[in-house]
Amino acid sequence: MQLLSMLGAVVDDVMILPTGYQIGLNWLGHFARIIIEGVGIVALGIIVFNLVLKAITLPFDIYQRVMMRKQNLVMQKMQPELEKLQKQYANDKQMYSQKMFELQKKSGYSMLGACLPMIVSLVILIVAWQGFRAYSQYANLNIFEHMSESYNSAVLVNGVNGIDFRYLNEEGSEYFVYTDENGEEQRLSVTWENGKELDFEGDISYVMTDVPIGEETAKYLTVTSKNAQNYIFYYYNMTTNAVDREYKVDCTRFAAQIGNVTAADTDSEASKNALQAAKDAASAYVAGDAASENALKDAAKAYFKTVGSEAAAARFRGDAPKFLWIKNVWYPDVSYNHPIPAYDNFESEFRSVNVEMNGEKKSITSLLNRDKYNDLTAALSAEKEQANGYFILIVLSIGFMLLSQIVAMKSNKTANKYQTVDGQGATTQKMMLVVMPIIYAIFSFTYSAAFSIYMTMSSIVGIIVTLLTNLILGKIFKHKEEKEFVEEHTRKLPWMK
């Protein structure tokens, strides 16, 4: 314990989100991840993902349109009878529906045959969308996980990274257990002794340390570098299942080394000021000022946070999932949202989401609280204020959705006209022209720009498929109708019948 008490505790308060924690994905989420990350460009990957889904559901769509076309032909043949029923039961909707169903059954008309493929296709799309939404959260969290990785790496550039040993006592025999480079378990025979250094090759020192915790004493391993330039060390409890490193800084080493650090021309004013403050505090510490140790700790902490946040900012600006005018596709295409959200918005999005690593689950907000989030994003003040988008994708998604509804309504015009005695079916279809774009608008303002890209592409592909299938099926059925008409009106001699 003497070694620990001689060293200042600073870095542990600076570290951000532990790397390796991720949102769990189901197989559909992994499917979306493989496609989107395989393409490399997020927006283009979303488009490819949409095309793959459309390719999967295309046979169902075509079959549904073929069946609907057949049913429309049957409906056209029933049209005179339906018009009579509409007039006869103009004041009795229930009786009209009953008679209409009887006529449909007699004529071989079946809505289920036309709707079933559409239902199957819709279920596939909904399930796939859930997988895509899970991946969206996964990818969004990955941004902050990667930023944390850069932050921590920048802070620990003068640190040490040793082997993760586990302490094992079996039938009186003591071992240090670790996994080698080949993934095989290795054992070192040891005798535990407080303050004893592990006899292990390398430029890293492993010291056995007893740490009192309540009435018990925990076995900790303190890991330091033998190189004086590395002033950050760590220690961890060897008897727990997970290695939770607690980082510290050696004030004497830090004070000696920080004076050799020079600011680069590309460094920001904030980092230059933090570096100079650390140098001034180090000079006072070396001079033996009684109050200098705490001042050095505060200066070192400010310096580490500045270096870390600027590394995180550089990582975000290099990896940000941009798309044309949109700064971050995982947030809505609106001017009042920002590429880097305020913590309240971040916390609201991930409040109910757990992350996991090696089977261990934790809430995101327990790993990345307000203070750490603000430290992580401190150098991204511009991204916290600039507009993420300008509503363009939202307008496009609503517009193409409206257009797809119009195309679909015209395709089903005959069926909608006679579904009810007063033509309410057609009226309902017109109402959908208003309701569906409103629903899309709500989702587009609530969900990410990635959602708007997905839905815009979905509507465009849907319109193209509808127009092409209507054109092709129109020619096929027109030829069939002409053939039936000729056969029906051609006089046949008795021997030809």
Summary of the structure (lengths in Angstrom):
residues: 497
radius of gyration: 34.3
end to end distance: 108.5
largest distance: 124.3
contacts: 1485
relative contact order: 0.12
helix: 59%
strand: 12%
